[in-house]
């Protein structure tokens, strides 16, 4: 089972209008700072955070209890006095199920802590599985395409990955560059391989996929990246393998 916490800036759209028309640069800087702080606070507790939208973040929060969430909320409230943030906690066998559980908790006003604006309940989640996917030989792609064309191609691949992995109740998040991470509890290596082949069908691109399994989000992400690095190291030795899995002790 995996536990997700969805952090949301409430009333963000109407609030941005109060800044006037010359606000975009301010908002971009603010969004980057909020993401930095949310990531820092959850990472310190062995979680990891992904953008959903710039006013919403998905955190893997295995092992975090109610007081951990309250502590993070207090820190965010002190830093961002003009903004109201809320959290919705959910759990499930898959990431999509955990997302639905958190969504229902918010929709049904199931409060864990009304003062801190935390919905849902903490759960005994004990495993996170993450896939770290990148473009094979991306430097060669950059040699034949301009920077913007590379970006357009990566976004196209990310869109396909999101759709294909959602069929397996897995959630994909773009990390920047040519990197995507997928919260993939319940998927096998064989299913991942099949999904990736569907995504790259008709595109002259190959993807590598490192799979990490750990008790917490941060440990699973670390294992997934280590698995991806292993694929690259094996390639240098002439061993071609596109999917590799590492399980944290």
N, C-alpha and C positions, 0 to 999 in steps of 0.2 A: 504494500500500500504506500502511496505517496501523498504528501501534504503540500498543497499550494496555498499561498496567500496573495490575493490580488490587492495591490495598493492603488488607490485612485485619488486624484486631486478632484475634489467636489466643486461644482460650479465654476470650472476652469474657463469655459468658453465665455460666459458673461463677464467674468472677472477680467479677462484679457482686453475686452472692449474698453474698460475704464482707463486703460493706459494710453488711449488715443491711437491715431493712425500710424504714428511713427514708433511702433512697438515691436516690430518683428525681430530686430537685433537683440532687444532686451529679452524677448521670450526665448530665443534660441540659447542665449547665455544662461537664462534661468533654468530651462529644461535640462541643459547639460549639468548644471550644478545639482539639481534635484536628483537626477539619475546617479551622479557620483555619490551623493550622501546616502541614498537608499541602498545602493550597492555596498557601500562601505559598512553600513550598519548591519545589514543581513549577513554579509560576508564574515564579519567579526564573530558571528554565531554559527558559522559553517554552512550558511545558506548561499544561494546565488540568485541573481535577479536578471530578468530579461525584459526588454521593452515589449509592451503590447502596442500601446500608442504612447505618444509623448506625455499624455496625462494619466497613463495607467501602466502598471508594472506587474509582472508575474514573478513571484519568488518561490523557490523550492524551500520549504521550511520544516523538513523532517527534523525532529528533535527539539523544535522550539515550542515552548509552552505559552500560556496566556500572559505570564509576566514578561517573557521575552518580547512579545508583541507590544505590550504596554510600554516597555522601556524604549523601544524603537519609536513608537508614536510620540512619546514625550520629547525625545530628541528632535524629531521632525517638527513638532509644534513649536519648540523653542527657536528653531532656526528659521522657520517659515511662518511668521506670525500672521501674515496677511492671507495665507492659504489654509483651507480646511482639507485635511486628508483623512481617508477612511481605509479600513482593511476588511477583507472578507476571506475567511479561512475555509478551505474545503479539502476533502480527501477522497481517494478512490483507488481502484486497482490500476487505472490508467490516468494519464494527465488530463484527458478530456473529461473523464468522470469527476476528477477533483475540481476542475474548472466549473462544471455544472453544479457541484455541491456548494462551492463558494458563491456562485451566481444565485442559487436558490436561497441561501442564507441571507444575502443582501435583499433580494426581492421580497422575501417573506418577513423581513425586519427581525430576523432571529439574532438578537443582540447577545454577544459575549460580554461586552463592556460598553454601555451607552455613553458614558462620559468620554471614553477614548475613541468612540466610533469604530468599534471592532465587532464584526458580525461573525457568526458561525461558531464552531467549536474546534478545539485542538484534538488531534488524534494521535494514536500510536503508530505513525508511519515509520517504516523500517527499511525502505529501499528506494533508491532513485536510480534510474537508468537514463543516460544521456548519450546521444550520438553527436559527434563533432564531424561535420562534413565540410570538405573544401574541394576546390577545383584542382585536378591533377595537372601538374606542370603549368600553373597559371602564368608563369613568366613567359612561356612560349605564346600563350594567348595574347599577352600584352605586346608581344613583338609584331603581331599581325592586326591588332585592333587598337584604335585610339582609346585613351582613358575613358571617355564617355561611353564608347561602344562596349567596353568591358563591363562598365557599370550596368548598362542596359541588359547585357547578357546575364550577369549575375542575378539581377532582379527577376528576370524571366525564369531562371532556374529556381530561385527561392520561391516564387509563386507556385511553380509546379510541385516543389517539395512540400509546401504547406498543404496543398490540395491532396496530394497522394498520401502523406503521412496522417492527415486527418481521418482518412478512411480506416486507419488502424488506431484511432483514438489517441494519436500522438500529436504534440504541439511543436511546431517549428518556429524558430526565431532567428532573424538575420542579425549577425554580430558586426557587420562591416567587412570591408575587403571582399574576400570570396568565401567567407566563413558563415556557416549556419549551425546552430545547435538545436537538437530535437529532444524534447522530454518524451522518452519512448518506452516507458514501463509497459511490459506485456508483449513487446515485439521481439521476434527472434532475428538472428543474423540472416537467415534465409529470407524472411519477410522484408528486411531492410534492403537486401540485395535486389530483390524483385522490384521493390518500390523505386529504387535508384535507377534501375535499368529502364523502367517506364518513363521516368523523368527525363532521362538523357536520350531517349529514342528520337532519332531525327536531328540531333544536335551533335556537332563534332566536338564533344566535350566528355571527359571522363571525371568521375567524382571518387574521392577517397572517403572512407567512413570509419572513424574510430569510435568504438563503443565502450563506455565506462559505466560500471555498476558499483555503487557505494551506498553506505548507510545514509549519507547526507548529500545535498545538492552540490556543495563545493567539492566534496571528495569524488563524486561521480563525474563532475566536469573535469577535474584533474586527471582522472583515469582515462576519460574519453580523449583528452588532448594528448596524453602519454601514448595512447593507442594509435592516434593519428601520426605522432612523431615516429612511432615504431614502423609504420607503413613506409614513411619516407626513408628511414634508415635501411629498411629491407630493400627498397628500390635501388639504393646506392650499391648494394651488394648483388644486384641483378635478380633479386627475388621480387616478383610482381604479385602483390596481394592488395586488393582494394578495400577489404573489410577486416578489421582486427578488433578483438575484444579484450579488455582488461577489467578484472574484478578486484576492488579494494578489499583488503583483509578486514 
